[in-house]
Amino acid sequence: MAGQVSERPVKASAPEYQGALGALSVNAALPEVLARGERELRAAERSGDLREAARCGLAVAEACRRLGRTAEADLAWKASFRAARAAGHEGAMAWALWSGGTLARQRGAFRLAYRLLSLAAEAGERGGDVVVRGYSLAGLAETGRIQGDYEAVGKLHEQLLAEARRRGEARHTVWALEGIAQMHRNSGRYDEALTLFEEAAETASRAEDRRGWAWALRGIADVVSVRDGDVERALTLLSEAEEACREIRLSSALAYNHKMRGNVLYRAGRFEEARELYTLALEEFREMDEPRGTALSRLGLVKAGARLGRDAADTAAELAELRSTLDRIGLRHARDMVDKAAVELGVGRLPDRAGDGPAGPVLPVVGADALRTADVEGLR
């Protein structure tokens, strides 16, 4: 199924923009979305229209989340849920729960993310909203993928890709292609990854999905850097993606773009430049309270510092601390990256710390249960 280009160049939509904001483009600048969402939310509250308040609050929550304003996003999705519950609207409740689950994943609270996304999928099914149900199942799949359990989520990604194509949902097609591509890339299957990232970029471009296009370009840049050593092409692709990120004000995507630029420069032996980019990305991730990006940027900084002459004992100590942090968050794939970095840098076996020990299951019980019971057939 992966690798087949859809024949229908369907324009991407943004179903999280609803009610008075329903006409907004998927490419609308986030500050514009936030300002309009807050304005329409106040109007809905004044008129006592609870369902409209829930819809506008959802747009506010998503704009805040994508701008890295996580504390405000947390307040907004909860207010949206309360309004939807008071209105007795299951679909609106599901969308609010989806937003909360997505925010929880962004903040590294994976158990909460699984719980909220599972509740969102159930509410979407009760409310007959197949779109939010599909988004919630995709959120579960992405959470498992980020944690590194590809066996648990690979089939679900493929099923969601098939459904997205069947329904002509360009944005979800792009998401699924990129997720499958990332799993191939992290497993060393670079040719397969590149094919899917390129298909995602083409699909996003035809659908006028600037966000999906920017993420796909980042993936292509990563593969051509690690597989081909093509530094200039990778940097050019990242510059194109950065322009899209700045245009829409995608704070998280921009920070990951900067981290990837650091990766490309590091692989090219340009360690001083890489350190500068990792430092920038670290500041951006810390500002938006995103622990995964923070930890990965720190890992890049440690590796660049070691190449620039940092003491091996200090390098090993920081790698050990990072390994514990990633293990505590639940990012086992990233934890493995730390062990590989120790080998690459020749610092020897990492010292054990209190609480370190044999790695347990990748997914928490709530996540394993949620993925096991995910029913894509319910989208039909």
Solvent accessible surface area in square Angstrom, and as a share of the most:
residue,aa,sasa,rsa
1,M,115,0.51
2,A,35,0.27
3,G,37,0.36
4,Q,107,0.47
5,V,69,0.39
6,S,28,0.18
7,E,163,0.73
8,R,132,0.48
9,P,91,0.57
10,V,56,0.32
11,K,129,0.55
12,A,9,0.07
13,S,73,0.47
14,A,9,0.07
15,P,34,0.22
16,E,0,0.00
17,Y,7,0.03
18,Q,31,0.14
19,G,36,0.35
20,A,39,0.30
21,L,0,0.00
22,G,43,0.42
23,A,96,0.75
24,L,19,0.09
25,S,52,0.34
26,V,5,0.03
27,N,36,0.18
28,A,12,0.10
29,A,33,0.25
30,L,0,0.00
31,P,49,0.31
32,E,88,0.39
33,V,0,0.00
34,L,11,0.06
35,A,52,0.40
36,R,71,0.26
37,G,0,0.00
38,E,62,0.28
39,R,129,0.47
40,E,47,0.21
41,L,38,0.19
42,R,126,0.46
43,A,39,0.30
44,A,4,0.03
45,E,106,0.48
46,R,185,0.67
47,S,87,0.56
48,G,54,0.52
49,D,67,0.35
50,L,79,0.39
51,R,100,0.37
52,E,30,0.13
53,A,7,0.05
54,A,2,0.02
55,R,63,0.23
56,C,0,0.00
57,G,3,0.03
58,L,3,0.01
59,A,0,0.00
60,V,11,0.06
61,A,1,0.01
62,E,0,0.00
63,A,0,0.00
64,C,1,0.01
65,R,28,0.10
66,R,22,0.08
67,L,22,0.11
68,G,8,0.08
69,R,101,0.37
70,T,9,0.05
71,A,68,0.52
72,E,72,0.32
73,A,1,0.01
74,D,34,0.18
75,L,126,0.63
76,A,13,0.10
77,W,23,0.08
78,K,82,0.35
79,A,45,0.35
80,S,2,0.01
81,F,38,0.16
82,R,130,0.47
83,A,14,0.11
84,A,0,0.00
85,R,140,0.51
86,A,70,0.54
87,A,43,0.33
88,G,60,0.58
89,H,54,0.24
90,E,55,0.25
91,G,5,0.04
92,A,7,0.05
93,M,30,0.13
94,A,0,0.00
95,W,11,0.04
96,A,0,0.00
97,L,15,0.07
98,W,16,0.06
99,S,2,0.01
100,G,1,0.01
101,G,0,0.00
102,T,9,0.05
103,L,5,0.03
104,A,5,0.04
105,R,30,0.11
106,Q,22,0.10
107,R,81,0.29
108,G,14,0.13
109,A,42,0.32
110,F,9,0.04
111,R,168,0.61
112,L,81,0.40
113,A,0,0.00
114,Y,0,0.00
115,R,135,0.49
116,L,9,0.05
117,L,0,0.00
118,S,24,0.15
119,L,66,0.33
120,A,0,0.00
121,A,5,0.04
122,E,81,0.36
123,A,0,0.00
124,G,0,0.00
125,E,101,0.45
126,R,150,0.55
127,G,39,0.38
128,G,63,0.61
129,D,37,0.19
130,V,46,0.26
131,V,46,0.26
132,V,0,0.00
133,R,15,0.05
134,G,6,0.05
135,Y,21,0.08
136,S,0,0.00
137,L,3,0.01
138,A,5,0.04
139,G,5,0.05
140,L,4,0.02
141,A,0,0.00
142,E,36,0.16
143,T,0,0.00
144,G,0,0.00
145,R,32,0.12
146,I,26,0.13
147,Q,3,0.01
148,G,20,0.20
149,D,31,0.16
150,Y,46,0.18
151,E,167,0.75
152,A,42,0.33
153,V,0,0.00
154,G,20,0.19
155,K,148,0.63
156,L,10,0.05
157,H,0,0.00
158,E,63,0.28
159,Q,68,0.30
160,L,5,0.02
161,L,0,0.00
162,A,32,0.24
163,E,8,0.03
164,A,2,0.02
165,R,29,0.10
166,R,112,0.41
167,R,85,0.31
168,G,13,0.12
169,E,47,0.21
170,A,11,0.08
171,R,34,0.12
172,H,18,0.08
173,T,5,0.03
174,V,3,0.02
175,W,43,0.15
176,A,0,0.00
177,L,0,0.00
178,E,28,0.12
179,G,1,0.01
180,I,8,0.04
181,A,0,0.00
182,Q,39,0.18
183,M,12,0.05
184,H,39,0.17
185,R,37,0.14
186,N,43,0.22
187,S,53,0.34
188,G,41,0.40
189,R,108,0.39
190,Y,61,0.23
191,D,90,0.47
192,E,79,0.35
193,A,0,0.00
194,L,17,0.08
195,T,75,0.43
196,L,7,0.04
197,F,5,0.02
198,E,72,0.32
199,E,10,0.04
200,A,0,0.00
201,A,10,0.08
202,E,82,0.37
203,T,8,0.05
204,A,0,0.00
205,S,64,0.41
206,R,79,0.29
207,A,1,0.01
208,E,96,0.43
209,D,3,0.01
210,R,66,0.24
211,R,27,0.10
212,G,9,0.08
213,W,49,0.17
214,A,2,0.02
215,W,76,0.27
216,A,0,0.00
217,L,9,0.05
218,R,34,0.12
219,G,2,0.02
220,I,7,0.04
221,A,0,0.00
222,D,5,0.03
223,V,0,0.00
224,V,1,0.00
225,S,6,0.04
226,V,51,0.29
227,R,96,0.35
228,D,76,0.39
229,G,51,0.49
230,D,56,0.29
231,V,29,0.17
232,E,113,0.51
233,R,100,0.37
234,A,0,0.00
235,L,22,0.11
236,T,75,0.44
237,L,20,0.10
238,L,0,0.00
239,S,56,0.36
240,E,71,0.32
241,A,1,0.00
242,E,29,0.13
243,E,115,0.52
244,A,0,0.00
245,C,3,0.02
246,R,131,0.48
247,E,91,0.41
248,I,0,0.00
249,R,129,0.47
250,L,7,0.03
251,S,28,0.18
252,S,21,0.13
253,A,7,0.06
254,L,22,0.11
255,A,0,0.00
256,Y,9,0.03
257,N,2,0.01
258,H,6,0.03
259,K,14,0.06
260,M,8,0.04
261,R,38,0.14
262,G,0,0.00
263,N,29,0.15
264,V,0,0.00
265,L,7,0.03
266,Y,21,0.08
267,R,88,0.32
268,A,41,0.32
269,G,40,0.38
270,R,85,0.31
271,F,49,0.21
272,E,84,0.38
273,E,69,0.31
274,A,0,0.00
275,R,87,0.32
276,E,107,0.48
277,L,30,0.15
278,Y,6,0.02
279,T,54,0.31
280,L,70,0.35
281,A,0,0.00
282,L,15,0.07
283,E,103,0.46
284,E,34,0.15
285,F,0,0.00
286,R,142,0.52
287,E,151,0.67
288,M,10,0.04
289,D,71,0.37
290,E,10,0.05
291,P,35,0.22
292,R,70,0.26
293,G,0,0.00
294,T,24,0.14
295,A,2,0.02
296,L,20,0.10
297,S,0,0.00
298,R,40,0.15
299,L,7,0.03
300,G,5,0.05
301,L,40,0.20
302,V,3,0.01
303,K,41,0.17
304,A,0,0.00
305,G,9,0.08
306,A,23,0.18
307,R,106,0.39
308,L,72,0.36
309,G,66,0.64
310,R,100,0.37
311,D,80,0.42
312,A,59,0.46
313,A,72,0.56
314,D,72,0.37
315,T,0,0.00
316,A,10,0.08
317,A,42,0.33
318,E,39,0.18
319,L,0,0.00
320,A,0,0.00
321,E,75,0.34
322,L,0,0.00
323,R,24,0.09
324,S,21,0.13
325,T,24,0.14
326,L,0,0.00
327,D,28,0.15
328,R,176,0.64
329,I,33,0.17
330,G,9,0.09
331,L,1,0.01
332,R,43,0.16
333,H,49,0.22
334,A,8,0.06
335,R,26,0.10
336,D,70,0.36
337,M,71,0.32
338,V,0,0.00
339,D,49,0.25
340,K,135,0.57
341,A,2,0.02
342,A,5,0.04
343,V,126,0.72
344,E,77,0.35
345,L,29,0.15
346,G,64,0.61
347,V,27,0.16
348,G,47,0.46
349,R,196,0.72
350,L,6,0.03
351,P,66,0.41
352,D,91,0.47
353,R,108,0.39
354,A,111,0.86
355,G,85,0.81
356,D,32,0.17
357,G,36,0.34
358,P,141,0.89
359,A,59,0.46
360,G,41,0.39
361,P,116,0.73
362,V,43,0.25
363,L,15,0.08
364,P,15,0.09
365,V,117,0.67
366,V,53,0.31
367,G,0,0.00
368,A,38,0.29
369,D,55,0.29
370,A,11,0.08
371,L,19,0.10
372,R,169,0.62
373,T,101,0.59
374,A,25,0.20
375,D,64,0.33
376,V,10,0.06
377,E,112,0.50
378,G,28,0.27
379,L,7,0.03
380,R,157,0.57
